[in-house]
Amino acid sequence: MEVLGIDIGGSGIKGAPVDIEKGILLAERHRIPTPKPATPDAVAETVKQIVDHFNWKGEIGCGFPAVIRHGIIRTASNIDKSWIGVRAGELFTKITGCPTLLVNDADAAGMAEMSFGSAKNHNGTVIMVTVGTGIGTAIFTRGQLLPNTEFGHIILKGSVAETIASDAARKRDDLNWKDWGLVFNKYLARMEFFCSPDLFIIGGGASKKFEKYIKYLNVEADIVAADLKNEAGIIGAALCTKYL
């Protein structure tokens, strides 16, 4: 079965058709910079551009950087505040003409890794941490997702964690990989204290440079990079049409 997966991020909106039985992209992903401001109308138009790029007519699964409850956007940390209260799936369906289902973007990436990636067949407690513009989290126990966790917003060293431990914070503060890795390790240690996971999966943009900082990460749980790298969000977004 083929579904168009779209991953809406703070810096870019990416999409590609996905074979959700095999967990693979069926075409090269298409990326468009996230509009600024990232208002509902502006983002919906960008989503339509991706749909038009692939001449897509079927189902769409969309990963979105927010808490989504009963189809309604409830938070907006890394996107315009005007999204709060919007039924985004209905908006995208209206704009594109394609039935669209939304899922939290970190949950999407986690579903992809649990189904096809580094946590396939893992029955313990797994925490997916997506590290990019912000920090997203997805928690699974025995393969079951606890949706809409927002542990990128725990307090770390007196600040919201993602403001000092995200990849965007590394770039903003011009940190080398050691200095950033030590800060990120404090974040993982705090998450380990809260949740006692068996495995951390590091996804998002920072997963592409995993070898640069893995030696600075020192927690009891196993730590791996996402097998699907930055494609996990697109694949998981498409998967949400099957599992949610």
C-alpha positions as protocol buffer text, in pm:
chain_id: "A"
residue {
  index: 1
  type: MET
  ca { x: 0 y: 0 z: 0 }
}
residue {
  index: 2
  type: GLU
  ca { x: 130 y: 345 z: -93 }
}
residue {
  index: 3
  type: VAL
  ca { x: 76 y: 656 z: 119 }
}
residue {
  index: 4
  type: LEU
  ca { x: 227 y: 1003 z: 84 }
}
residue {
  index: 5
  type: GLY
  ca { x: 425 y: 1079 z: 398 }
}
residue {
  index: 6
  type: ILE
  ca { x: 486 y: 1442 z: 490 }
}
residue {
  index: 7
  type: ASP
  ca { x: 707 y: 1557 z: 777 }
}
residue {
  index: 8
  type: ILE
  ca { x: 652 y: 1916 z: 892 }
}
residue {
  index: 9
  type: GLY
  ca { x: 954 y: 2054 z: 1074 }
}
residue {
  index: 10
  type: GLY
  ca { x: 1066 y: 2387 z: 1206 }
}
residue {
  index: 11
  type: SER
  ca { x: 1304 y: 2447 z: 915 }
}
residue {
  index: 12
  type: GLY
  ca { x: 1171 y: 2227 z: 636 }
}
residue {
  index: 13
  type: ILE
  ca { x: 863 y: 2041 z: 513 }
}
residue {
  index: 14
  type: LYS
  ca { x: 956 y: 1711 z: 350 }
}
residue {
  index: 15
  type: GLY
  ca { x: 753 y: 1448 z: 171 }
}
residue {
  index: 16
  type: ALA
  ca { x: 768 y: 1135 z: -42 }
}
residue {
  index: 17
  type: PRO
  ca { x: 545 y: 841 z: -138 }
}
residue {
  index: 18
  type: VAL
  ca { x: 602 y: 547 z: 99 }
}
residue {
  index: 19
  type: ASP
  ca { x: 545 y: 173 z: 69 }
}
residue {
  index: 20
  type: ILE
  ca { x: 406 y: 120 z: 418 }
}
residue {
  index: 21
  type: GLU
  ca { x: 441 y: -259 z: 399 }
}
residue {
  index: 22
  type: LYS
  ca { x: 818 y: -236 z: 336 }
}
residue {
  index: 23
  type: GLY
  ca { x: 892 y: 98 z: 504 }
}
residue {
  index: 24
  type: ILE
  ca { x: 1073 y: 248 z: 206 }
}
residue {
  index: 25
  type: LEU
  ca { x: 1047 y: 570 z: 8 }
}
residue {
  index: 26
  type: LEU
  ca { x: 924 y: 517 z: -346 }
}
residue {
  index: 27
  type: ALA
  ca { x: 1074 y: 841 z: -478 }
}
residue {
  index: 28
  type: GLU
  ca { x: 1337 y: 1091 z: -374 }
}
residue {
  index: 29
  type: ARG
  ca { x: 1203 y: 1308 z: -95 }
}
residue {
  index: 30
  type: HIS
  ca { x: 1098 y: 1662 z: -184 }
}
residue {
  index: 31
  type: ARG
  ca { x: 1184 y: 1937 z: 64 }
}
residue {
  index: 32
  type: ILE
  ca { x: 1053 y: 2294 z: 84 }
}
residue {
  index: 33
  type: PRO
  ca { x: 1166 y: 2542 z: 353 }
}
residue {
  index: 34
  type: THR
  ca { x: 905 y: 2594 z: 623 }
}
residue {
  index: 35
  type: PRO
  ca { x: 736 y: 2930 z: 559 }
}
residue {
  index: 36
  type: LYS
  ca { x: 790 y: 3212 z: 804 }
}
residue {
  index: 37
  type: PRO
  ca { x: 565 y: 3278 z: 975 }
}
residue {
  index: 38
  type: ALA
  ca { x: 446 y: 2916 z: 970 }
}
residue {
  index: 39
  type: THR
  ca { x: 75 y: 3000 z: 982 }
}
residue {
  index: 40
  type: PRO
  ca { x: -194 y: 2744 z: 895 }
}
residue {
  index: 41
  type: ASP
  ca { x: -261 y: 2892 z: 552 }
}
residue {
  index: 42
  type: ALA
  ca { x: 110 y: 2918 z: 467 }
}
residue {
  index: 43
  type: VAL
  ca { x: 192 y: 2564 z: 579 }
}
residue {
  index: 44
  type: ALA
  ca { x: -117 y: 2423 z: 406 }
}
residue {
  index: 45
  type: GLU
  ca { x: -5 y: 2584 z: 81 }
}
residue {
  index: 46
  type: THR
  ca { x: 341 y: 2428 z: 121 }
}
residue {
  index: 47
  type: VAL
  ca { x: 184 y: 2087 z: 184 }
}
residue {
  index: 48
  type: LYS
  ca { x: -17 y: 2134 z: -135 }
}
residue {
  index: 49
  type: GLN
  ca { x: 304 y: 2208 z: -325 }
}
residue {
  index: 50
  type: ILE
  ca { x: 445 y: 1874 z: -212 }
}
residue {
  index: 51
  type: VAL
  ca { x: 123 y: 1696 z: -310 }
}
residue {
  index: 52
  type: ASP
  ca { x: 133 y: 1863 z: -651 }
}
residue {
  index: 53
  type: HIS
  ca { x: 503 y: 1779 z: -694 }
}
residue {
  index: 54
  type: PHE
  ca { x: 419 y: 1408 z: -677 }
}
residue {
  index: 55
  type: ASN
  ca { x: 83 y: 1449 z: -854 }
}
residue {
  index: 56
  type: TRP
  ca { x: -59 y: 1266 z: -553 }
}
residue {
  index: 57
  type: LYS
  ca { x: -424 y: 1157 z: -538 }
}
residue {
  index: 58
  type: GLY
  ca { x: -440 y: 915 z: -246 }
}
residue {
  index: 59
  type: GLU
  ca { x: -405 y: 913 z: 133 }
}
residue {
  index: 60
  type: ILE
  ca { x: -164 y: 1140 z: 318 }
}
residue {
  index: 61
  type: GLY
  ca { x: -5 y: 1083 z: 657 }
}
residue {
  index: 62
  type: CYS
  ca { x: 148 y: 1393 z: 811 }
}
residue {
  index: 63
  type: GLY
  ca { x: 388 y: 1430 z: 1103 }
}
residue {
  index: 64
  type: PHE
  ca { x: 333 y: 1759 z: 1284 }
}
residue {
  index: 65
  type: PRO
  ca { x: 544 y: 1926 z: 1560 }
}
residue {
  index: 66
  type: ALA
  ca { x: 271 y: 1954 z: 1822 }
}
residue {
  index: 67
  type: VAL
  ca { x: 46 y: 1768 z: 2059 }
}
residue {
  index: 68
  type: ILE
  ca { x: -252 y: 1646 z: 1855 }
}
residue {
  index: 69
  type: ARG
  ca { x: -563 y: 1531 z: 2037 }
}
residue {
  index: 70
  type: HIS
  ca { x: -871 y: 1415 z: 1848 }
}
residue {
  index: 71
  type: GLY
  ca { x: -736 y: 1582 z: 1536 }
}
residue {
  index: 72
  type: ILE
  ca { x: -690 y: 1924 z: 1702 }
}
residue {
  index: 73
  type: ILE
  ca { x: -353 y: 2098 z: 1743 }
}
residue {
  index: 74
  type: ARG
  ca { x: -304 y: 2167 z: 2113 }
}
residue {
  index: 75
  type: THR
  ca { x: 50 y: 2311 z: 2134 }
}
residue {
  index: 76
  type: ALA
  ca { x: 277 y: 2519 z: 1911 }
}
residue {
  index: 77
  type: SER
  ca { x: 633 y: 2532 z: 2044 }
}
residue {
  index: 78
  type: ASN
  ca { x: 815 y: 2531 z: 1710 }
}
residue {
  index: 79
  type: ILE
  ca { x: 540 y: 2655 z: 1484 }
}
residue {
  index: 80
  type: ASP
  ca { x: 313 y: 2959 z: 1476 }
}
residue {
  index: 81
  type: LYS
  ca { x: 80 y: 2997 z: 1777 }
}
residue {
  index: 82
  type: SER
  ca { x: -217 y: 3045 z: 1543 }
}
residue {
  index: 83
  type: TRP
  ca { x: -219 y: 2666 z: 1496 }
}
residue {
  index: 84
  type: ILE
  ca { x: -360 y: 2604 z: 1843 }
}
residue {
  index: 85
  type: GLY
  ca { x: -719 y: 2484 z: 1812 }
}
residue {
  index: 86
  type: VAL
  ca { x: -694 y: 2411 z: 1438 }
}
residue {
  index: 87
  type: ARG
  ca { x: -821 y: 2081 z: 1296 }
}
residue {
  index: 88
  type: ALA
  ca { x: -515 y: 2047 z: 1077 }
}
residue {
  index: 89
  type: GLY
  ca { x: -610 y: 1722 z: 909 }
}
residue {
  index: 90
  type: GLU
  ca { x: -934 y: 1874 z: 791 }
}
residue {
  index: 91
  type: LEU
  ca { x: -749 y: 2185 z: 668 }
}
residue {
  index: 92
  type: PHE
  ca { x: -498 y: 1981 z: 466 }
}
residue {
  index: 93
  type: THR
  ca { x: -773 y: 1758 z: 328 }
}
residue {
  index: 94
  type: LYS
  ca { x: -964 y: 2064 z: 209 }
}
residue {
  index: 95
  type: ILE
  ca { x: -656 y: 2226 z: 50 }
}
residue {
  index: 96
  type: THR
  ca { x: -514 y: 1913 z: -116 }
}
residue {
  index: 97
  type: GLY
  ca { x: -829 y: 1716 z: -192 }
}
residue {
  index: 98
  type: CYS
  ca { x: -662 y: 1412 z: -32 }
}
residue {
  index: 99
  type: PRO
  ca { x: -770 y: 1248 z: 296 }
}
residue {
  index: 100
  type: THR
  ca { x: -508 y: 1345 z: 553 }
}
residue {
  index: 101
  type: LEU
  ca { x: -431 y: 1205 z: 898 }
}
residue {
  index: 102
  type: LEU
  ca { x: -197 y: 1383 z: 1142 }
}
residue {
  index: 103
  type: VAL
  ca { x: 35 y: 1243 z: 1408 }
}
residue {
  index: 104
  type: ASN
  ca { x: 293 y: 1404 z: 1635 }
}
residue {
  index: 105
  type: ASP
  ca { x: 618 y: 1417 z: 1439 }
}
residue {
  index: 106
  type: ALA
  ca { x: 833 y: 1241 z: 1700 }
}
residue {
  index: 107
  type: ASP
  ca { x: 568 y: 971 z: 1739 }
}
residue {
  index: 108
  type: ALA
  ca { x: 582 y: 924 z: 1362 }
}
residue {
  index: 109
  type: ALA
  ca { x: 959 y: 881 z: 1363 }
}
residue {
  index: 110
  type: GLY
  ca { x: 932 y: 640 z: 1653 }
}
residue {
  index: 111
  type: MET
  ca { x: 670 y: 427 z: 1477 }
}
residue {
  index: 112
  type: ALA
  ca { x: 898 y: 398 z: 1176 }
}
residue {
  index: 113
  type: GLU
  ca { x: 1194 y: 286 z: 1387 }
}
residue {
  index: 114
  type: MET
  ca { x: 980 y: 39 z: 1583 }
}
residue {
  index: 115
  type: SER
  ca { x: 839 y: -110 z: 1263 }
}
residue {
  index: 116
  type: PHE
  ca { x: 1139 y: -107 z: 1029 }
}
residue {
  index: 117
  type: GLY
  ca { x: 1443 y: 37 z: 1202 }
}
residue {
  index: 118
  type: SER
  ca { x: 1672 y: 5 z: 1500 }
}
residue {
  index: 119
  type: ALA
  ca { x: 1399 y: -104 z: 1744 }
}
residue {
  index: 120
  type: LYS
  ca { x: 1222 y: -359 z: 1524 }
}
residue {
  index: 121
  type: ASN
  ca { x: 1090 y: -644 z: 1743 }
}
residue {
  index: 122
  type: HIS
  ca { x: 1216 y: -469 z: 2060 }
}
residue {
  index: 123
  type: ASN
  ca { x: 983 y: -553 z: 2351 }
}
residue {
  index: 124
  type: GLY
  ca { x: 1132 y: -332 z: 2621 }
}
residue {
  index: 125
  type: THR
  ca { x: 1094 y: 39 z: 2687 }
}
residue {
  index: 126
  type: VAL
  ca { x: 1225 y: 250 z: 2400 }
}
residue {
  index: 127
  type: ILE
  ca { x: 1260 y: 628 z: 2384 }
}
residue {
  index: 128
  type: MET
  ca { x: 1296 y: 791 z: 2046 }
}
residue {
  index: 129
  type: VAL
  ca { x: 1457 y: 1136 z: 2073 }
}
residue {
  index: 130
  type: THR
  ca { x: 1444 y: 1351 z: 1762 }
}
residue {
  index: 131
  type: VAL
  ca { x: 1703 y: 1626 z: 1772 }
}
residue {
  index: 132
  type: GLY
  ca { x: 1668 y: 1915 z: 1529 }
}
residue {
  index: 133
  type: THR
  ca { x: 1506 y: 2257 z: 1561 }
}
residue {
  index: 134
  type: GLY
  ca { x: 1371 y: 2130 z: 1893 }
}
residue {
  index: 135
  type: ILE
  ca { x: 1371 y: 1799 z: 2080 }
}
residue {
  index: 136
  type: GLY
  ca { x: 1087 y: 1556 z: 2025 }
}
residue {
  index: 137
  type: THR
  ca { x: 1022 y: 1233 z: 2212 }
}
residue {
  index: 138
  type: ALA
  ca { x: 827 y: 915 z: 2155 }
}
residue {
  index: 139
  type: ILE
  ca { x: 800 y: 642 z: 2420 }
}
residue {
  index: 140
  type: PHE
  ca { x: 714 y: 279 z: 2350 }
}
residue {
  index: 141
  type: THR
  ca { x: 670 y: -10 z: 2594 }
}
residue {
  index: 142
  type: ARG
  ca { x: 629 y: -358 z: 2451 }
}
residue {
  index: 143
  type: GLY
  ca { x: 569 y: -195 z: 2115 }
}
residue {
  index: 144
  type: GLN
  ca { x: 285 y: 27 z: 2239 }
}
residue {
  index: 145
  type: LEU
  ca { x: 310 y: 403 z: 2194 }
}
residue {
  index: 146
  type: LEU
  ca { x: 237 y: 656 z: 2466 }
}
residue {
  index: 147
  type: PRO
  ca { x: 132 y: 942 z: 2234 }
}
residue {
  index: 148
  type: ASN
  ca { x: 212 y: 1311 z: 2253 }
}
residue {
  index: 149
  type: THR
  ca { x: 493 y: 1309 z: 2507 }
}
residue {
  index: 150
  type: GLU
  ca { x: 672 y: 1644 z: 2516 }
}
residue {
  index: 151
  type: PHE
  ca { x: 988 y: 1570 z: 2710 }
}
residue {
  index: 152
  type: GLY
  ca { x: 1185 y: 1819 z: 2506 }
}
residue {
  index: 153
  type: HIS
  ca { x: 1029 y: 2070 z: 2746 }
}
residue {
  index: 154
  type: ILE
  ca { x: 1160 y: 1936 z: 3075 }
}
residue {
  index: 155
  type: ILE
  ca { x: 1374 y: 2180 z: 3271 }
}
residue {
  index: 156
  type: LEU
  ca { x: 1747 y: 2122 z: 3235 }
}
residue {
  index: 157
  type: LYS
  ca { x: 2006 y: 2348 z: 3400 }
}
residue {
  index: 158
  type: GLY
  ca { x: 1733 y: 2605 z: 3462 }
}
residue {
  index: 159
  type: SER
  ca { x: 1615 y: 2616 z: 3100 }
}
residue {
  index: 160
  type: VAL
  ca { x: 1369 y: 2433 z: 2877 }
}
residue {
  index: 161
  type: ALA
  ca { x: 1578 y: 2140 z: 2755 }
}
residue {
  index: 162
  type: GLU
  ca { x: 1536 y: 2192 z: 2384 }
}
residue {
  index: 163
  type: THR
  ca { x: 1656 y: 2552 z: 2409 }
}
residue {
  index: 164
  type: ILE
  ca { x: 2001 y: 2432 z: 2519 }
}
residue {
  index: 165
  type: ALA
  ca { x: 2028 y: 2070 z: 2399 }
}
residue {
  index: 166
  type: SER
  ca { x: 1875 y: 2071 z: 2049 }
}
residue {
  index: 167
  type: ASP
  ca { x: 2078 y: 2074 z: 1728 }
}
residue {
  index: 168
  type: ALA
  ca { x: 1954 y: 2428 z: 1668 }
}
residue {
  index: 169
  type: ALA
  ca { x: 2098 y: 2530 z: 2006 }
}
residue {
  index: 170
  type: ARG
  ca { x: 2432 y: 2372 z: 1910 }
}
residue {
  index: 171
  type: LYS
  ca { x: 2443 y: 2578 z: 1592 }
}
residue {
  index: 172
  type: ARG
  ca { x: 2318 y: 2895 z: 1760 }
}
residue {
  index: 173
  type: ASP
  ca { x: 2583 y: 2879 z: 2032 }
}
residue {
  index: 174
  type: ASP
  ca { x: 2854 y: 2754 z: 1793 }
}
residue {
  index: 175
  type: LEU
  ca { x: 2929 y: 2456 z: 2019 }
}
residue {
  index: 176
  type: ASN
  ca { x: 3176 y: 2189 z: 1919 }
}
residue {
  index: 177
  type: TRP
  ca { x: 3053 y: 1829 z: 1929 }
}
residue {
  index: 178
  type: LYS
  ca { x: 3213 y: 1758 z: 2268 }
}
residue {
  index: 179
  type: ASP
  ca { x: 3058 y: 2056 z: 2443 }
}
residue {
  index: 180
  type: TRP
  ca { x: 2719 y: 1994 z: 2288 }
}
residue {
  index: 181
  type: GLY
  ca { x: 2741 y: 1619 z: 2350 }
}
residue {
  index: 182
  type: LEU
  ca { x: 2802 y: 1675 z: 2721 }
}
residue {
  index: 183
  type: VAL
  ca { x: 2491 y: 1894 z: 2744 }
}
residue {
  index: 184
  type: PHE
  ca { x: 2285 y: 1643 z: 2547 }
}
residue {
  index: 185
  type: ASN
  ca { x: 2411 y: 1365 z: 2774 }
}
residue {
  index: 186
  type: LYS
  ca { x: 2269 y: 1551 z: 3074 }
}
residue {
  index: 187
  type: TYR
  ca { x: 1936 y: 1553 z: 2894 }
}
residue {
  index: 188
  type: LEU
  ca { x: 1950 y: 1177 z: 2832 }
}
residue {
  index: 189
  type: ALA
  ca { x: 2050 y: 1116 z: 3195 }
}
residue {
  index: 190
  type: ARG
  ca { x: 1746 y: 1312 z: 3313 }
}
residue {
  index: 191
  type: MET
  ca { x: 1521 y: 1113 z: 3079 }
}
residue {
  index: 192
  type: GLU
  ca { x: 1674 y: 791 z: 3205 }
}
residue {
  index: 193
  type: PHE
  ca { x: 1599 y: 894 z: 3563 }
}
residue {
  index: 194
  type: PHE
  ca { x: 1234 y: 961 z: 3472 }
}
residue {
  index: 195
  type: CYS
  ca { x: 1161 y: 665 z: 3246 }
}
residue {
  index: 196
  type: SER
  ca { x: 1428 y: 392 z: 3289 }
}
residue {
  index: 197
  type: PRO
  ca { x: 1438 y: 294 z: 2922 }
}
residue {
  index: 198
  type: ASP
  ca { x: 1621 y: -3 z: 2777 }
}
residue {
  index: 199
  type: LEU
  ca { x: 1707 y: 184 z: 2459 }
}
residue {
  index: 200
  type: PHE
  ca { x: 1744 y: 540 z: 2333 }
}
residue {
  index: 201
  type: ILE
  ca { x: 1715 y: 601 z: 1958 }
}
residue {
  index: 202
  type: ILE
  ca { x: 1858 y: 932 z: 1837 }
}
residue {
  index: 203
  type: GLY
  ca { x: 1679 y: 1067 z: 1530 }
}
residue {
  index: 204
  type: GLY
  ca { x: 1626 y: 1395 z: 1351 }
}
residue {
  index: 205
  type: GLY
  ca { x: 1899 y: 1598 z: 1185 }
}
residue {
  index: 206
  type: ALA
  ca { x: 2154 y: 1519 z: 1459 }
}
residue {
  index: 207
  type: SER
  ca { x: 2134 y: 1148 z: 1380 }
}
residue {
  index: 208
  type: LYS
  ca { x: 2339 y: 1209 z: 1065 }
}
residue {
  index: 209
  type: LYS
  ca { x: 2638 y: 1311 z: 1278 }
}
residue {
  index: 210
  type: PHE
  ca { x: 2597 y: 1045 z: 1549 }
}
residue {
  index: 211
  type: GLU
  ca { x: 2962 y: 935 z: 1532 }
}
residue {
  index: 212
  type: LYS
  ca { x: 3068 y: 1291 z: 1623 }
}
residue {
  index: 213
  type: TYR
  ca { x: 2919 y: 1280 z: 1973 }
}
residue {
  index: 214
  type: ILE
  ca { x: 2838 y: 920 z: 2072 }
}
residue {
  index: 215
  type: LYS
  ca { x: 3160 y: 898 z: 2277 }
}
residue {
  index: 216
  type: TYR
  ca { x: 3032 y: 1179 z: 2501 }
}
residue {
  index: 217
  type: LEU
  ca { x: 2706 y: 1001 z: 2585 }
}
residue {
  index: 218
  type: ASN
  ca { x: 2723 y: 797 z: 2903 }
}
residue {
  index: 219
  type: VAL
  ca { x: 2396 y: 650 z: 3033 }
}
residue {
  index: 220
  type: GLU
  ca { x: 2301 y: 296 z: 3132 }
}
residue {
  index: 221
  type: ALA
  ca { x: 2055 y: 240 z: 2848 }
}
residue {
  index: 222
  type: ASP
  ca { x: 2178 y: 140 z: 2504 }
}
residue {
  index: 223
  type: ILE
  ca { x: 2200 y: 430 z: 2256 }
}
residue {
  index: 224
  type: VAL
  ca { x: 2175 y: 394 z: 1879 }
}
residue {
  index: 225
  type: ALA
  ca { x: 2120 y: 623 z: 1584 }
}
residue {
  index: 226
  type: ALA
  ca { x: 1794 y: 590 z: 1395 }
}
residue {
  index: 227
  type: ASP
  ca { x: 1843 y: 338 z: 1114 }
}
residue {
  index: 228
  type: LEU
  ca { x: 1610 y: 538 z: 893 }
}
residue {
  index: 229
  type: LYS
  ca { x: 1794 y: 863 z: 971 }
}
residue {
  index: 230
  type: ASN
  ca { x: 1599 y: 1171 z: 863 }
}
residue {
  index: 231
  type: GLU
  ca { x: 1357 y: 961 z: 655 }
}
residue {
  index: 232
  type: ALA
  ca { x: 1201 y: 816 z: 971 }
}
residue {
  index: 233
  type: GLY
  ca { x: 955 y: 1106 z: 1002 }
}
residue {
  index: 234
  type: ILE
  ca { x: 827 y: 1065 z: 647 }
}
residue {
  index: 235
  type: ILE
  ca { x: 794 y: 687 z: 673 }
}
residue {
  index: 236
  type: GLY
  ca { x: 626 y: 706 z: 1014 }
}
residue {
  index: 237
  type: ALA
  ca { x: 388 y: 977 z: 897 }
}
residue {
  index: 238
  type: ALA
  ca { x: 271 y: 747 z: 621 }
}
residue {
  index: 239
  type: LEU
  ca { x: 248 y: 456 z: 867 }
}
residue {
  index: 240
  type: CYS
  ca { x: 7 y: 649 z: 1091 }
}
residue {
  index: 241
  type: THR
  ca { x: -267 y: 588 z: 835 }
}
residue {
  index: 242
  type: LYS
  ca { x: -231 y: 216 z: 908 }
}
residue {
  index: 243
  type: TYR
  ca { x: -179 y: 215 z: 1284 }
}
residue {
  index: 244
  type: LEU
  ca { x: -388 y: 505 z: 1419 }
}
